[in-house]
Amino acid sequence: MAVPARKTSKSKKRLRRTHQKISRPEISYDEAIGDYRRSHRVSLKGYYKGKNINE
């Protein structure tokens, strides 16, 4: 089995792991329904782009 010749430094290790973070969801206030919702998703009340999709 191959063994690395040198120890990976803290900076190299952290640079490699910078893309593994968890991002916060984008939440915006929707004026049409008067509630918060995530972008590009149906609201809890069933509205998307100001239209009720449950009908």
Sequence and secondary structure as in RCSB ss.txt:
>XXXX:A:sequence
MAVPARKTSKSKKRLRRTHQKISRPEISYDEAIGDYRRSHRVSLKGYYKGKNINE
>XXXX:A:secstr
    SS   HHHHHHHHGGG      EEEETTTTEEEETTS  TTSEETTEES  
